[in-house]
Amino acid sequence: MESAATEETTRIPAVQFTHVGLYVDDMKSMVSFYRDLLGLLVTDQGEHTGRSLTFMSRDATEHHQLVLVTGRQVGAETQLLSQVSFRLADDDLDSLRWFHARALELGATGMEGRDHGNSWSIYFLDPEGNRIEIYTTTPWYVRQPWRVGLDLTLSNAEIRANTARLIAETAVRSEPVAQWRRELARRLDEGDEVPYRSIWIALRDVAFTQTWIEAGGISTRCVEAGPKDAPALIMLHGTGGHWETFCSNLGPLSEHFRCVAIDMVGNGFSDKPDYDYEISVYLAHLLAVMDELSIDRASFIGVSLGSWVAAKLASVHPERVDKLILLSPAGLIATEGNMARIRAERTRAVEDPNWESIKAMFDHLIAEEHNRIPDMIALRQAIYRLPDTKNVIDHVLILQDWDARHRNLLSEAEWGAIAAPALVVASGKDHNEYQNTAQRVAALMPHAQVLEMPHVRHWPHFEDPETFNRASLRFLLEP
């Protein structure tokens, strides 16, 4: 006669050990070690709750077999192991519920359910405090890290529908898991070469024109793409920038909009008059551009300074604004440390525009090294080598002076009075000033929503154009 324990064991659903999470000090060296030793490829990287995570695998059916997590502790309470994970059959929520109930029966503590988009998971602690994960995969690949709560009291159909809805609402990068597995299998078979990226690669199949227009007496470098009779979408770069920051957005967005991207006054290859460029100057130039191009009303994408100018336009000329997309927004608060950093960094680059000083700016703008592409650095270097750029750099950086910045900020009341629908992008790796501004202005504007992009820095539209373009089109096209 079998014992009760044996009878219980025979009813345990099939479960497979799949991955381990390790706490690390040096993420770069650990990634290199496991890549070179075991042939693991990076499948995703991101940040959550202040920790950086790298997911690695060499199995096309597994999103990750190893997770490296920053935050290793030393001393008496050393933590090396993040968790041990076990995988159930695909899309097996019934077995997940079984393990949820069984673990609680056996005295497991810290039970938590999570929906990662690509898996439904439960986490709990064993009797000695080791963290255990048991999970089943969903029908989707979702860029990680991504997590929301999981309610196992819902039916299987309700859980699947809820996951699909949240993926759509958050506009996280996603695709059918079978498609993602095929692509990972190809990478494993062919090697993990990072695809070559350049400005021209992004624009090679985009019909666009570049020209210089006269706008309020300013010779203005301007690019257009999309049907002339489509709704207008104007793109505004950040301090010291140029229109090429939008090179990966023009194609998808111009399928639906008349896209116009400019080098704002004093920036890029546009004219650089000898006076300070405060918000009123940028605003007058923008209005002159719109008038010159016969654009009565438009939606706007603004990055940093560009978002400040777009918000000011929506505040003082609401009749000319349809919708706003604000990335790494500025214009509500000011911090002396961030202003001093920007002034020192940009001044140094203009006074000595060598490759290293120019690239140092992009280290603060872009999170991942492979996205700091050489031709973007070379283009900025060419601009900063212009004699006029050196002559007007103090005019360009006037908004990094305490008094000037404060007299140009929009008040909370002004932000709160902006009636245009707005999509505010919160970049998880950006400077705290921009992260705080994103959340605060989104709370102030009555028709604003937040798009969280935790894995990018100051140029989310350039760093992850697929996610940004998809979310932007959804927002701009909805009634």
C-alpha positions as CSV (number, residue, x, y, z in Angstrom):
1,M,0.0,0.0,0.0
2,E,1.4,3.4,-1.0
3,S,2.0,6.0,1.7
4,A,0.1,9.3,1.7
5,A,3.2,11.1,0.8
6,T,3.7,8.8,-2.3
7,E,0.1,9.3,-3.3
8,E,0.5,13.1,-3.0
9,T,3.7,13.0,-5.1
10,T,1.9,11.2,-8.0
11,R,-0.5,14.1,-8.3
12,I,2.1,16.8,-8.6
13,P,1.9,18.4,-12.1
14,A,5.0,18.2,-14.3
15,V,7.5,21.0,-13.6
16,Q,10.9,21.8,-15.1
17,F,13.9,23.6,-13.6
18,T,14.6,26.5,-16.0
19,H,16.6,29.4,-14.7
20,V,18.6,31.0,-11.9
21,G,18.9,34.6,-10.8
22,L,22.2,35.9,-9.5
23,Y,23.0,39.2,-7.7
24,V,26.1,40.8,-9.2
25,D,28.4,43.7,-8.7
26,D,29.8,44.2,-12.2
27,M,27.1,43.6,-14.7
28,K,29.3,44.1,-17.8
29,S,31.9,41.6,-16.7
30,M,29.3,39.0,-15.6
31,V,27.4,39.3,-19.0
32,S,30.7,38.8,-20.8
33,F,31.7,35.8,-18.6
34,Y,28.4,33.9,-19.2
35,R,28.3,34.8,-22.9
36,D,31.8,33.6,-23.5
37,L,31.7,30.6,-21.2
38,L,28.3,29.2,-21.9
39,G,27.3,30.9,-25.2
40,L,24.3,32.7,-23.6
41,L,22.9,35.6,-25.5
42,V,21.3,38.7,-24.0
43,T,17.5,38.5,-24.7
44,D,16.5,41.7,-22.7
45,Q,17.9,44.3,-20.5
46,G,16.2,46.9,-18.3
47,E,15.7,48.4,-14.9
48,H,13.2,47.9,-12.1
49,T,13.1,49.4,-8.6
50,G,16.6,50.8,-8.9
51,R,18.2,47.5,-10.0
52,S,19.5,46.7,-13.5
53,L,18.5,43.3,-14.9
54,T,20.0,41.3,-17.8
55,F,18.2,38.3,-19.2
56,M,20.3,35.6,-21.0
57,S,19.5,32.4,-22.8
58,R,20.8,29.9,-25.3
59,D,17.6,28.0,-25.7
60,A,15.1,29.4,-28.2
61,T,12.2,28.1,-26.1
62,E,13.3,29.9,-23.0
63,H,13.3,33.7,-22.7
64,H,16.0,33.4,-20.0
65,Q,18.0,30.7,-18.3
66,L,20.0,33.2,-16.3
67,V,19.0,36.5,-14.8
68,L,21.7,38.9,-13.6
69,V,20.6,41.5,-11.1
70,T,22.6,44.3,-9.6
71,G,22.5,44.7,-5.8
72,R,24.8,42.0,-4.5
73,Q,25.3,42.5,-0.8
74,V,28.5,41.8,1.2
75,G,29.1,41.1,4.8
76,A,27.2,39.0,7.3
77,E,24.0,38.9,5.2
78,T,25.6,38.2,1.9
79,Q,23.1,37.6,-0.9
80,L,24.2,35.8,-4.0
81,L,21.1,33.8,-5.2
82,S,18.2,35.9,-6.4
83,Q,15.8,33.0,-7.0
84,V,15.4,29.5,-8.3
85,S,12.7,29.1,-11.0
86,F,10.6,26.1,-12.2
87,R,8.6,26.1,-15.4
88,L,5.3,24.4,-16.0
89,A,3.8,23.4,-19.4
90,D,2.9,26.4,-21.6
91,D,-0.3,28.3,-20.7
92,D,-1.0,26.0,-17.7
93,L,-2.8,28.2,-15.2
94,D,-4.5,25.3,-13.6
95,S,-1.2,23.7,-12.5
96,L,0.0,27.1,-11.4
97,R,-3.0,27.4,-9.0
98,W,-2.2,23.9,-7.8
99,F,1.3,24.9,-6.8
100,H,0.0,28.1,-5.3
101,A,-2.3,26.2,-3.0
102,R,0.2,23.4,-2.2
103,A,3.0,25.8,-1.3
104,L,0.7,27.6,1.2
105,E,-0.3,24.3,2.7
106,L,3.4,23.5,3.3
107,G,3.9,26.8,5.1
108,A,5.5,28.8,2.3
109,T,5.7,32.5,3.1
110,G,5.9,35.7,1.1
111,M,3.5,34.4,-1.6
112,E,3.1,36.8,-4.5
113,G,1.5,36.4,-7.9
114,R,2.9,38.4,-10.9
115,D,2.0,38.8,-14.5
116,H,5.2,39.4,-16.6
117,G,3.4,39.5,-19.9
118,N,5.4,36.6,-21.2
119,S,4.7,34.5,-18.0
120,W,2.3,34.1,-15.2
121,S,4.3,33.5,-12.0
122,I,4.1,32.8,-8.3
123,Y,6.9,33.7,-5.9
124,F,7.4,32.5,-2.4
125,L,10.1,31.7,0.2
126,D,11.1,28.2,1.2
127,P,11.6,27.3,4.9
128,E,15.1,28.8,4.9
129,G,14.2,31.9,3.1
130,N,15.3,31.0,-0.5
131,R,13.1,32.6,-3.1
132,I,11.3,30.2,-5.4
133,E,9.4,31.0,-8.7
134,I,7.0,28.7,-10.4
135,Y,5.6,29.9,-13.7
136,T,3.8,29.1,-16.9
137,T,4.4,30.9,-20.2
138,T,1.8,33.1,-21.9
139,P,1.2,33.2,-25.7
140,W,3.2,36.4,-25.9
141,Y,6.8,37.7,-25.7
142,V,6.9,41.0,-23.8
143,R,10.0,43.1,-23.3
144,Q,11.4,42.6,-19.8
145,P,11.3,43.7,-17.1
146,W,7.5,44.1,-17.1
147,R,5.3,43.2,-14.2
148,V,1.8,43.7,-12.8
149,G,-0.1,41.8,-10.2
150,L,-1.6,38.4,-10.9
151,D,-5.0,37.4,-9.5
152,L,-5.4,33.6,-9.6
153,T,-9.0,33.8,-8.4
154,L,-9.9,35.0,-11.9
155,S,-10.8,32.5,-14.5
156,N,-8.2,31.4,-17.1
157,A,-10.0,33.4,-19.8
158,E,-10.2,36.5,-17.6
159,I,-6.4,36.3,-16.8
160,R,-5.6,35.9,-20.5
161,A,-7.8,38.8,-21.5
162,N,-6.5,41.0,-18.7
163,T,-2.9,40.3,-19.8
164,A,-3.7,41.1,-23.5
165,R,-5.4,44.3,-22.5
166,L,-2.5,45.5,-20.3
167,I,0.0,44.8,-23.0
168,A,-2.0,46.9,-25.4
169,E,-2.6,49.7,-22.9
170,T,1.0,50.0,-21.8
171,A,2.3,49.8,-25.4
172,V,5.2,47.6,-24.3
173,R,7.1,45.9,-27.1
174,S,5.4,42.5,-27.7
175,E,4.9,39.9,-30.3
176,P,3.6,36.3,-30.5
177,V,5.9,34.1,-28.5
178,A,6.3,31.6,-31.4
179,Q,7.6,34.4,-33.6
180,W,10.0,35.6,-30.9
181,R,11.3,32.0,-30.4
182,R,12.0,31.7,-34.1
183,E,14.0,34.9,-34.1
184,L,16.0,33.8,-31.0
185,A,16.7,30.5,-32.7
186,R,18.0,32.3,-35.8
187,R,20.2,34.5,-33.5
188,L,21.6,31.4,-31.8
189,D,22.2,29.7,-35.1
190,E,23.8,32.7,-36.9
191,G,25.5,34.5,-33.9
192,D,24.5,37.5,-31.9
193,E,25.6,40.3,-34.1
194,V,24.1,43.7,-33.2
195,P,22.3,45.0,-36.4
196,Y,24.1,47.9,-38.0
197,R,22.3,51.2,-37.2
198,S,22.7,54.6,-38.8
199,I,20.7,57.6,-39.7
200,W,20.6,56.6,-43.3
201,I,19.5,53.0,-42.5
202,A,16.5,54.5,-40.7
203,L,15.7,56.8,-43.6
204,R,16.6,54.6,-46.6
205,D,13.0,53.7,-47.5
206,V,11.4,56.9,-46.3
207,A,10.3,59.5,-48.9
208,F,11.3,62.9,-47.4
209,T,12.6,66.3,-48.4
210,Q,15.2,68.5,-46.7
211,T,15.3,72.2,-47.3
212,W,15.9,75.5,-45.7
213,I,12.9,77.9,-45.3
214,E,12.8,81.5,-44.2
215,A,10.8,81.7,-40.9
216,G,10.6,85.0,-39.2
217,G,13.9,86.0,-40.8
218,I,15.6,82.8,-39.6
219,S,17.0,80.4,-42.3
220,T,15.6,77.2,-40.9
221,R,16.7,73.7,-41.8
222,C,13.6,71.6,-42.2
223,V,12.6,68.1,-43.2
224,E,9.2,66.9,-44.3
225,A,7.7,63.5,-44.9
226,G,4.2,62.3,-45.5
227,P,1.2,63.6,-47.5
228,K,0.8,67.3,-47.6
229,D,-2.9,67.0,-46.9
230,A,-2.5,64.8,-43.9
231,P,-2.8,66.2,-40.3
232,A,0.4,68.0,-39.4
233,L,2.9,66.5,-36.8
234,I,5.8,68.8,-35.8
235,M,8.9,67.4,-34.1
236,L,11.1,69.5,-31.8
237,H,14.5,68.4,-30.6
238,G,16.3,69.3,-27.4
239,T,19.1,71.7,-26.4
240,G,21.8,71.9,-29.0
241,G,20.1,69.3,-31.2
242,H,18.9,68.8,-34.8
243,W,16.2,67.0,-36.6
244,E,18.0,63.7,-37.1
245,T,17.1,62.7,-33.6
246,F,13.8,61.7,-35.2
247,C,15.3,59.7,-38.1
248,S,13.7,56.4,-36.8
249,N,10.3,58.0,-36.3
250,L,9.7,59.8,-39.6
251,G,9.0,56.6,-41.6
252,P,6.2,55.0,-39.5
253,L,4.6,58.4,-38.4
254,S,4.6,59.8,-41.9
255,E,2.4,57.0,-43.1
256,H,-0.4,58.8,-41.3
257,F,0.8,62.4,-40.8
258,R,2.5,65.3,-42.5
259,C,5.7,65.2,-40.4
260,V,7.8,68.3,-40.1
261,A,11.1,68.3,-38.1
262,I,13.2,71.4,-37.8
263,D,16.5,72.6,-36.4
264,M,15.2,75.2,-34.0
265,V,16.6,78.7,-34.0
266,G,20.3,78.8,-32.9
267,N,20.6,75.0,-33.2
268,G,21.7,72.5,-35.8
269,F,22.3,74.1,-39.2
270,S,19.7,76.8,-38.8
271,D,20.6,80.5,-38.4
272,K,22.2,81.5,-35.1
273,P,21.4,85.1,-34.4
274,D,23.3,87.0,-31.7
275,Y,20.8,87.1,-28.8
276,D,19.7,84.8,-26.0
277,Y,17.3,81.9,-27.0
278,E,14.7,82.0,-24.3
279,I,11.3,80.2,-24.7
280,S,9.7,83.2,-26.2
281,V,12.3,83.2,-29.0
282,Y,11.8,79.5,-29.7
283,L,8.0,80.0,-29.6
284,A,8.2,82.9,-32.1
285,H,10.3,80.9,-34.4
286,L,8.0,77.9,-34.2
287,L,5.0,80.0,-35.0
288,A,6.8,81.5,-38.0
289,V,7.7,78.0,-39.3
290,M,4.0,77.0,-39.0
291,D,2.9,80.2,-40.9
292,E,5.6,79.7,-43.6
293,L,4.4,76.1,-44.1
294,S,0.7,77.1,-44.0
295,I,0.1,74.9,-40.9
296,D,-2.8,76.3,-38.9
297,R,-2.9,73.5,-36.4
298,A,-0.7,70.5,-35.5
299,S,0.2,67.9,-33.0
300,F,3.7,68.1,-31.5
301,I,6.4,65.7,-30.4
302,G,8.9,67.5,-28.2
303,V,12.1,66.2,-26.6
304,S,13.3,68.0,-23.4
305,L,13.6,71.6,-24.6
306,G,11.3,70.8,-27.5
307,S,8.6,69.6,-25.0
308,W,8.9,72.8,-23.1
309,V,8.4,74.9,-26.3
310,A,5.4,72.7,-27.3
311,A,3.8,73.0,-23.9
312,K,4.3,76.8,-24.0
313,L,2.6,76.9,-27.4
314,A,-0.3,74.8,-26.0
315,S,-0.6,77.2,-23.1
316,V,-0.7,80.5,-25.0
317,H,-2.1,79.3,-28.4
318,P,-4.3,76.3,-27.7
319,E,-6.1,76.9,-31.0
320,R,-2.9,75.8,-32.8
321,V,-2.4,72.5,-30.9
322,D,-4.1,69.2,-31.5
323,K,-2.1,66.8,-29.3
324,L,1.2,66.7,-27.4
325,I,3.8,64.0,-27.0
326,L,6.3,65.1,-24.4
327,L,9.5,63.1,-24.0
328,S,11.9,63.8,-21.1
329,P,9.9,66.9,-20.5
330,A,11.3,70.2,-19.1
331,G,9.7,73.4,-18.1
332,L,8.3,72.8,-14.6
333,I,11.2,72.5,-12.2
334,A,14.9,73.3,-12.2
335,T,17.8,71.7,-10.4
336,E,21.2,73.5,-10.1
337,G,23.2,70.3,-10.4
338,N,21.5,69.3,-13.7
339,M,21.9,72.8,-15.2
340,A,25.5,72.9,-14.2
341,R,26.2,69.5,-15.8
342,I,24.5,70.5,-19.0
343,R,26.3,73.8,-19.3
344,A,29.7,72.3,-18.5
345,E,29.2,69.3,-20.8
346,R,28.0,71.3,-23.8
347,T,30.5,74.2,-23.4
348,R,33.4,71.7,-23.2
349,A,32.2,69.9,-26.4
350,V,31.9,73.2,-28.3
351,E,35.2,74.6,-27.2
352,D,37.0,71.3,-28.0
353,P,34.7,69.3,-30.3
354,N,36.8,66.1,-30.4
355,W,35.2,62.7,-30.6
356,E,35.4,61.9,-26.9
357,S,33.8,65.2,-25.8
358,I,31.0,64.9,-28.2
359,K,30.4,61.2,-27.4
360,A,30.3,62.1,-23.6
361,M,27.1,64.0,-24.3
362,F,25.5,60.9,-25.8
363,D,26.4,58.8,-22.8
364,H,23.9,61.0,-20.9
365,L,21.3,61.0,-23.7
366,I,21.3,57.3,-24.6
367,A,21.4,54.3,-22.2
368,E,22.9,51.6,-24.4
369,E,26.2,51.9,-26.1
370,H,25.1,50.2,-29.3
371,N,22.6,53.1,-29.8
372,R,25.3,55.8,-29.5
373,I,25.8,55.4,-33.3
374,P,28.9,57.0,-34.9
375,D,27.2,59.0,-37.6
376,M,25.0,60.8,-34.9
377,I,28.1,61.6,-33.0
378,A,29.8,62.8,-36.2
379,L,26.8,64.9,-37.2
380,R,26.8,66.7,-33.8
381,Q,30.6,67.1,-34.1
382,A,30.1,68.8,-37.4
383,I,27.5,71.2,-35.9
384,Y,29.7,72.0,-32.9
385,R,32.7,72.7,-35.2
386,L,30.7,75.5,-36.9
387,P,32.2,78.9,-36.0
388,D,28.6,80.2,-35.4
389,T,28.0,77.5,-32.8
390,K,30.9,78.5,-30.7
391,N,29.9,82.1,-31.0
392,V,26.4,81.5,-29.7
393,I,26.8,78.7,-27.2
394,D,26.1,81.0,-24.3
395,H,22.9,82.1,-26.0
396,V,21.9,78.4,-26.5
397,L,22.6,77.6,-22.8
398,I,20.9,80.6,-21.4
399,L,18.1,78.4,-20.0
400,Q,20.8,76.6,-17.9
401,D,21.2,79.9,-15.9
402,W,19.1,80.0,-12.7
403,D,17.4,83.3,-13.2
404,A,16.7,82.8,-16.9
405,R,15.3,79.3,-16.3
406,H,13.0,80.4,-13.6
407,R,11.5,83.3,-15.6
408,N,10.7,80.8,-18.4
409,L,9.2,78.0,-16.4
410,L,5.5,77.2,-16.8
411,S,3.7,77.4,-13.5
412,E,1.7,74.5,-12.2
413,A,-1.4,76.5,-13.0
414,E,-0.2,76.9,-16.6
415,W,0.5,73.2,-17.0
416,G,-2.9,72.5,-15.4
417,A,-4.6,74.7,-18.0
418,I,-3.3,72.8,-21.0
419,A,-6.4,71.2,-22.5
420,A,-4.7,69.3,-25.3
421,P,-4.6,65.5,-24.9
422,A,-1.0,64.6,-24.0
423,L,1.2,61.5,-23.9
424,V,4.0,62.0,-21.5
425,V,6.9,59.6,-21.8
426,A,8.7,58.7,-18.5
427,S,12.2,57.4,-19.2
428,G,13.3,55.1,-16.4
429,K,17.1,55.7,-16.8
430,D,16.9,59.5,-17.3
431,H,18.1,62.1,-14.8
432,N,15.8,62.4,-11.8
433,E,14.7,66.0,-12.9
434,Y,13.1,64.7,-16.1
435,Q,11.6,61.6,-14.4
436,N,10.0,63.9,-11.8
437,T,8.8,66.4,-14.3
438,A,7.2,63.7,-16.4
439,Q,5.1,62.4,-13.5
440,R,4.2,65.8,-12.2
441,V,3.1,67.4,-15.5
442,A,1.1,64.3,-16.4
443,A,-0.7,64.7,-13.1
444,L,-1.3,68.4,-13.7
445,M,-2.6,68.3,-17.2
446,P,-6.3,67.2,-17.3
447,H,-6.0,65.0,-20.4
448,A,-2.6,63.4,-20.0
449,Q,-1.5,59.8,-19.8
450,V,2.0,58.4,-19.0
451,L,4.0,55.9,-21.1
452,E,6.6,54.2,-19.0
453,M,9.7,53.3,-20.8
454,P,12.0,52.0,-18.0
455,H,14.9,50.9,-20.2
456,V,15.8,54.2,-21.9
457,R,17.4,57.5,-21.0
458,H,16.8,60.9,-22.5
459,W,16.0,59.9,-26.1
460,P,13.3,57.2,-25.8
461,H,12.1,57.8,-29.4
462,F,15.6,57.0,-30.7
463,E,16.6,54.3,-28.2
464,D,13.5,52.2,-28.7
465,P,11.7,53.5,-31.8
466,E,9.5,50.4,-32.1
467,T,7.8,50.9,-28.7
468,F,7.7,54.7,-29.1
469,N,6.3,54.7,-32.6
470,R,3.6,52.1,-31.8
471,A,2.5,54.0,-28.7
472,S,2.6,57.4,-30.5
473,L,0.4,56.2,-33.4
474,R,-2.1,54.6,-31.0
475,F,-2.3,57.9,-29.1
476,L,-2.4,60.2,-32.1
477,L,-4.9,58.2,-34.1
478,E,-7.4,57.6,-31.4
479,P,-10.4,60.0,-31.6
